[in-house]
Amino acid sequence: MAQSGVTGVLLVNLGTPDAPTPAAVRRYLREFLWDPRVVQIPRPLWWLILNFAVLPFRPAKTAKKYAAIWREDGSPLRVYLARQAQLLRGYLGERLGKPVPVAGAMRYGKPSIAEGLAELAGRGCVRLLVLPLYPQYAGSTTESARDAVSLATKKMRPAPSVSWVEDFHAHPAYVKAIAKNVNEYWMKHGRPERLVMSFHGLPRAVVEAGDPYEKQCRESARLIATELGWNDARTVVTFQSRFGAQEWLKPYTAGTLEALGRGGAGRVDVICPGFAADCLETLEEIAQEGRDTFRNAGGKDFHYIPTTNDTPSWMTALETIVTENLPC
């Protein structure tokens, strides 16, 4: 039976195709790349580019990349999102002494934000806390999620009241969770010569127009490096996943790994502190392509340290962030 007057939590991550096939990837890319928050090109021009230069060719190539990281139980991002929502229910219930409905949703793909909101509404939630699982704020991620939530709630009767966690890039619990994850890996595998902190990139023009993303990424990196005792020349901040011809935030991750390899670095470890769960951008672009780039340039030992996923320290961090922001 649905409870009355309940407060619920919606965890939002970016998205994933339903399967590692060209058809599924095409559907996903069409939704993702048509979002004006993601690609800020005049719509008529971008419609032509998307439909005649991108979608006819990119899905097959991208599907192969998804196939390389796909799990038996599905997309890693979807698997971890479901697990995070499940665990967070338990963590919050134990801390608050009452059940707190938690649903997971994807900005693109399934389960959609509308489906996540419907799930919470079905459990009697009249107040919602939306937590985009992006530690650093960006218009293309956080505001895009807000667009989708706003559109969905306009169709709900009655519409719930909605609160937001804008970002948590400097939250001590987040910083400690990332550092603990790295230290636990180092306890098992030893330490590197260099540590690369790779964040998802953004076009330089977006940041110059006022988006705080780069500043927040660099602040996160400084805090994490300080927590690790590595806030020095051994640590470098980079940006990955460049798309299109325009200049993006630098230095680029691929170029940095190549330079480190050419420079004879013995061991390089890479972490991705901007990702709440492992996905294509971490498991394929970094753990596979990044490794090959480094080694082909002459590098010796490459380690990708998996992100926090559903580890106890990460779930404790999410519980803390949610509890501090949960509407009464």
C-alpha distance (Angstrom), angle and dihedral (degrees) to the residues before:
residue distance angle dihedral
M1 . . .
A2 3.78 . .
Q3 3.79 116.5 .
S4 3.81 120.4 -127.1
G5 3.78 123.2 -124.0
V6 3.77 93.3 11.1
T7 3.81 126.3 164.4
G8 3.78 115.0 -139.1
V9 3.79 137.2 -171.9
L10 3.80 126.4 -133.9
L11 3.80 116.7 -161.4
V12 3.81 111.5 -159.6
N13 3.79 127.1 -164.8
L14 3.78 130.2 173.6
G15 3.78 105.1 -98.5
T16 3.76 150.0 -109.7
P17 3.79 139.1 -140.5
D18 3.80 117.8 -100.7
A19 3.79 92.9 -118.1
P20 3.82 139.0 4.9
T21 3.80 92.1 -103.1
P22 3.82 130.7 114.4
A23 3.82 92.0 -116.6
A24 3.81 94.0 51.7
V25 3.79 92.7 43.1
R26 3.80 90.5 49.4
R27 3.82 90.9 55.3
Y28 3.78 90.6 48.1
L29 3.80 95.4 46.7
R30 3.79 92.0 47.3
E31 3.79 90.9 57.0
F32 3.80 94.8 40.5
L33 3.80 99.0 44.8
W34 3.80 94.9 42.5
D35 3.80 91.2 62.1
P36 3.84 105.7 108.0
R37 3.81 88.5 -146.4
V38 3.81 88.9 62.5
V39 3.81 101.5 41.2
Q40 3.78 113.5 28.8
I41 3.78 99.7 -165.1
P42 3.82 122.9 122.3
R43 3.81 106.4 -82.9
P44 3.83 99.8 -122.1
L45 3.80 92.2 51.0
W46 3.79 93.5 42.8
W47 3.83 91.4 48.1
L48 3.79 88.9 59.3
I49 3.80 93.9 45.7
L50 3.81 93.7 45.1
N51 3.79 96.5 47.4
F52 3.80 99.6 38.2
A53 3.80 106.0 27.4
V54 3.82 106.0 27.0
L55 3.80 114.3 27.2
P56 3.82 96.6 45.5
F57 3.83 91.1 57.8
R58 3.80 115.0 16.9
P59 3.87 101.4 62.3
A60 3.81 95.6 65.6
K61 3.80 92.4 50.2
T62 3.81 93.2 44.2
A63 3.82 92.0 46.5
K64 3.81 89.5 60.3
K65 3.79 89.3 53.9
Y66 3.79 91.6 50.5
A67 3.81 90.0 48.4
A68 3.81 88.8 56.8
I69 3.82 92.7 59.8
W70 3.84 101.7 29.1
R71 3.81 115.8 124.0
E72 3.78 128.6 -143.9
D73 3.81 88.2 -108.9
G74 3.81 94.0 47.8
S75 3.77 140.7 -98.0
P76 3.83 111.1 2.6
L77 3.79 91.7 -134.5
R78 3.81 92.9 52.8
V79 3.80 92.5 44.4
Y80 3.80 92.6 51.7
L81 3.81 93.4 44.1
A82 3.80 90.9 54.6
R83 3.78 90.6 46.9
Q84 3.81 92.6 48.3
A85 3.81 91.6 51.1
Q86 3.80 91.4 48.3
L87 3.79 94.3 48.2
L88 3.79 94.0 43.7
R89 3.81 89.8 57.4
G90 3.78 88.6 57.5
Y91 3.79 95.3 43.9
L92 3.81 92.9 49.4
G93 3.78 93.6 43.3
E94 3.78 91.3 53.2
R95 3.81 94.0 45.5
L96 3.81 97.7 43.0
G97 3.77 98.2 34.0
K98 3.80 93.5 -127.9
P99 3.81 136.9 74.9
V100 3.80 115.9 -88.2
P101 3.81 115.4 -167.1
V102 3.79 112.6 -129.7
A103 3.80 125.8 -175.1
G104 3.77 131.5 -178.6
A105 3.79 124.7 -140.2
M106 3.78 140.6 176.1
R107 3.78 123.8 -134.4
Y108 3.81 87.8 -142.7
G109 3.78 122.9 26.2
K110 3.78 127.6 2.9
P111 2.92 140.6 8.4
S112 3.80 84.5 33.1
I113 3.78 125.2 -152.4
A114 3.81 89.0 -109.3
E115 3.80 89.6 54.3
G116 3.79 91.9 48.5
L117 3.79 91.4 50.3
A118 3.80 90.8 48.0
E119 3.79 90.1 52.5
L120 3.79 91.5 53.1
A121 3.81 92.4 44.4
G122 3.79 88.6 52.9
R123 3.79 87.9 57.3
G124 3.78 91.6 54.9
C125 3.80 99.0 -100.9
V126 3.80 113.1 163.3
R127 3.81 94.8 165.6
L128 3.77 124.5 48.9
L129 3.77 136.8 -167.4
V130 3.79 111.1 -158.4
L131 3.78 114.5 -156.7
P132 3.81 113.4 -172.8
L133 3.79 104.6 -156.1
Y134 3.80 91.5 -130.5
P135 3.82 109.5 110.1
Q136 3.81 90.4 -162.0
Y137 3.81 120.5 54.7
A138 3.80 119.5 -121.0
G139 3.76 130.1 164.5
S140 3.80 90.6 -131.0
T141 3.81 91.9 57.8
T142 3.81 113.9 20.4
E143 3.80 96.6 34.2
S144 3.77 91.8 43.0
A145 3.79 88.7 55.9
R146 3.80 88.7 49.3
D147 3.81 89.8 52.7
A148 3.80 91.0 54.3
V149 3.81 94.2 45.4
S150 3.80 91.4 48.7
L151 3.80 92.0 49.9
A152 3.79 92.7 48.6
T153 3.80 96.9 45.2
K154 3.82 91.2 51.3
K155 3.79 86.9 66.3
M156 3.82 94.6 49.1
R157 3.81 122.1 97.4
P158 2.94 109.5 -127.2
A159 3.77 98.3 17.2
P160 3.81 113.7 -138.1
S161 3.77 122.5 -124.7
V162 3.80 109.1 -107.7
S163 3.80 130.9 -150.0
W164 3.80 124.8 -175.2
V165 3.76 141.5 -148.7
E166 3.79 99.9 -144.4
D167 3.80 95.3 -167.4
F168 3.79 140.9 -34.8
H169 3.79 100.5 -156.7
A170 3.81 94.4 134.3
H171 3.79 100.1 30.8
P172 3.82 109.3 131.8
A173 3.81 92.4 -135.3
Y174 3.82 90.9 54.7
V175 3.80 92.6 46.7
K176 3.80 92.9 48.1
A177 3.82 92.7 46.9
I178 3.82 92.0 54.5
A179 3.80 92.5 45.0
K180 3.81 92.4 47.3
N181 3.80 90.4 51.3
V182 3.81 90.8 52.5
N183 3.80 94.4 44.7
E184 3.80 91.9 50.5
Y185 3.80 89.6 52.2
W186 3.80 91.3 48.6
M187 3.81 91.2 49.4
K188 3.81 87.9 60.5
H189 3.80 101.6 35.4
G190 3.79 107.3 24.6
R191 3.80 127.4 -116.7
P192 3.81 130.7 -64.7
E193 3.77 132.3 -128.0
R194 3.80 90.9 -123.2
L195 3.80 133.8 21.2
V196 3.81 118.6 -151.7
M197 3.80 117.6 -160.8
S198 3.78 105.3 -160.1
F199 3.80 119.7 -165.4
H200 3.80 127.7 -176.5
G201 3.79 109.8 -93.2
L202 3.78 133.5 -122.5
P203 3.79 131.0 -162.7
R204 3.80 109.8 -87.8
A205 3.82 90.1 -128.2
V206 3.82 91.1 60.9
V207 3.80 91.8 55.4
E208 3.80 92.3 44.7
A209 3.82 87.6 54.2
G210 3.81 89.4 61.4
D211 3.82 109.0 -84.4
P212 3.85 107.1 147.2
Y213 3.80 93.7 -149.6
E214 3.80 99.8 107.7
K215 3.80 93.1 46.4
Q216 3.80 91.0 50.1
C217 3.82 92.4 47.8
R218 3.78 91.6 52.8
E219 3.80 91.6 46.3
S220 3.81 90.4 51.0
A221 3.79 90.2 49.6
R222 3.80 92.4 49.4
L223 3.80 92.4 50.2
I224 3.80 94.0 45.9
A225 3.80 92.6 46.4
T226 3.80 90.2 49.1
E227 3.81 90.9 50.1
L228 3.82 88.4 51.6
G229 3.79 93.5 45.3
W230 3.82 88.7 -118.3
N231 3.80 102.2 109.5
D232 3.80 92.7 130.8
A233 3.81 141.7 79.6
R234 3.80 92.1 -56.9
T235 3.83 89.6 73.3
V236 3.81 124.2 67.2
V237 3.82 129.4 -176.6
T238 3.81 117.3 -140.9
F239 3.81 140.2 169.5
Q240 3.80 127.9 -131.0
S241 3.83 142.9 -175.0
R242 3.77 98.5 55.8
F243 3.82 113.6 -175.3
G244 3.79 126.4 -168.7
A245 3.79 131.9 2.8
Q246 3.80 101.8 -69.5
E247 3.79 123.9 100.8
W248 3.80 115.2 -89.4
L249 3.78 131.9 -169.1
K250 3.79 112.3 -58.3
P251 2.93 152.0 -99.4
Y252 3.79 93.9 46.4
T253 3.80 115.3 -137.1
A254 3.81 95.1 -132.9
G255 3.80 92.7 50.6
T256 3.79 91.9 47.2
L257 3.81 92.8 51.1
E258 3.79 90.0 48.7
A259 3.80 91.3 50.6
L260 3.80 91.7 48.0
G261 3.79 90.0 50.4
R262 3.80 92.5 49.3
G263 3.78 88.7 48.1
G264 3.77 91.3 58.9
A265 3.78 99.2 -111.2
G266 3.76 108.2 -178.9
R267 3.78 98.0 -152.4
V268 3.79 131.4 4.9
D269 3.81 124.6 -175.0
V270 3.81 121.1 -162.2
I271 3.79 127.2 -158.4
C272 3.81 128.6 -179.2
P273 3.83 106.8 -149.1
G274 3.81 93.7 174.7
F275 3.80 93.6 65.6
A276 3.81 121.9 81.9
A277 3.80 91.9 -165.2
D278 3.76 137.4 18.3
C279 3.79 113.4 -95.0
L280 3.80 142.3 147.4
E281 3.80 92.7 -57.4
T282 3.80 92.9 55.1
L283 3.81 105.1 29.5
E284 3.80 98.5 41.2
E285 3.80 107.7 18.9
I286 3.81 95.5 42.8
A287 3.81 109.4 18.8
Q288 3.83 93.7 43.3
E289 3.82 111.0 18.4
G290 3.79 93.4 32.9
R291 3.79 91.6 50.5
D292 3.80 91.3 50.3
T293 3.81 92.4 47.7
F294 3.81 91.5 51.4
R295 3.80 95.7 45.5
N296 3.80 95.6 42.8
A297 3.79 88.1 55.1
G298 3.80 90.9 55.3
G299 3.79 101.3 -89.4
K300 3.78 117.4 144.8
D301 3.80 116.0 -157.6
F302 3.82 121.9 25.8
H303 3.80 125.4 -177.8
Y304 3.77 127.3 -177.5
I305 3.81 107.8 -161.6
P306 3.82 107.8 -146.7
T307 3.77 113.8 -119.6
T308 3.79 121.9 -109.0
N309 3.83 95.8 -88.6
D310 3.83 106.7 162.2
T311 3.81 98.9 -19.9
P312 3.84 117.6 143.7
S313 3.82 92.9 -112.4
W314 3.81 91.5 53.2
M315 3.78 93.5 46.2
T316 3.81 89.5 49.4
A317 3.81 88.8 51.8
L318 3.81 92.0 50.7
E319 3.80 90.6 47.0
T320 3.81 90.5 52.1
I321 3.80 94.0 47.3
V322 3.80 92.5 47.1
T323 3.81 94.4 46.0
E324 3.81 91.8 51.3
N325 3.81 91.1 51.9
L326 3.80 102.7 33.9
P327 3.83 110.5 126.0
C328 3.80 115.3 -126.5
